[in-house]
């Protein structure tokens, strides 16, 4: 066993700023970049290379911004379950990073649940979990069905769609607009603002999108101050934790931000698997795989958030073979840890059939693990069931290996998901896409011989009107 090395000067052996060199540290030009197109094209190849360093590896998450990435499952759990050694407070670290670094948006400190420890964290978290707990699952499901049907009605007649832009990205935001208490007429504003944040070309466009999002949240708060309603914003405001106005704004922004991107990616990545794997489209009696299987597969092999859980040690610490300096940025790779060893790798599809390792870190673990897992699963499952039930012959217009993913160190996010299907028109939201009692199409689907020729596994479990 090599003797532990004491912390030295960050960057001393050519590692990026803010990163202590681990054993076998590569020269800086060889440090894996998690933000470019190469990583987006094949992240698992990068994770494989990183495993050579042991449980943690040096990476760059933006130009000149280094981090240590935990790729080992056991080490990930040790870190995530030890809030004494590991803090989520990024304020000291942030001073080492240029203020205009693209990374600040995801890692810059704010007074919200994600960047606080101990009692402050618990207080914010309680507000969020209590509020989500107030939404009965059947009502949440009905809202998802309504949003899904409205979107499918919009593009269904065209016979083709980009399922990311026209479905997976819009649906969670339409839903949040409702859940947080705004009329549907506001949902396009929210969608535009978030799209602007995700797709901005340069700081000016990003600032515009940010202003637009802030404007939306400002109006939301204003409306709820005038009149409370049965919605998350009002529940945040009136929670016994007594959040200040500023704290309410920050929890809303965080919850919407933390919620929409991974939910979009969960829907997108699971749809991509379903539409390129025949096992999801075998006959009714063939024991076909369901949307739930596709989601389980994605959570195990291609988690929507691939690397996150930014932590900073509260003291110099020797951790799984590496000395880590107090305050140094350490990220957890949910994707690498969940596919380690016997666990399956992305693209194999093995997770859905039970050959995966079972346990995964797609929701993270410990005190900061996703507090809304049940709701998020219900949203994603319903969205996929609804889509595949209406569009039973849907297929991708490109091969799976031609799909393009958005670059970025934190997410596994499809850029587009182009698909075609037999055009349909939906008579009314909430209609049944498939009448399971007589296995015939509902009045809203086209005549037999078109989209309903081949009932799918998902059609069997099609959501029925509530
Ligand atoms: C309705 C949708 C969702 C909402 C409202 C939501 C909300 C949140 C919130 C508030 C946190 C911060 C918890 C804390 O710091 O204590 C969080 C953390 C997290 N969520 Fe979710 N989430 C949603 C969906 C998802 C999905 C679909 C995934 C991926 C499968 C996911 C993965 C995570 C992960 C990995 C964390 C930990 C982040 C970290 O510690 O850095 N979430 N989520």
Boltz pocket constraint, residues with backbone or C-beta under 6 A from the ligand:
constraints:
  - pocket:
      binder: B
      contacts: [[A, 113], [A, 114], [A, 115], [A, 121], [A, 125], [A, 128], [A, 254], [A, 255], [A, 256], [A, 258], [A, 259], [A, 260], [A, 262], [A, 263], [A, 266], [A, 299], [A, 303], [A, 304], [A, 305], [A, 308], [A, 309], [A, 310], [A, 361], [A, 362], [A, 363], [A, 364], [A, 367], [A, 368], [A, 369], [A, 370], [A, 371], [A, 372], [A, 375], [A, 376], [A, 379]]
      max_distance: 6.0
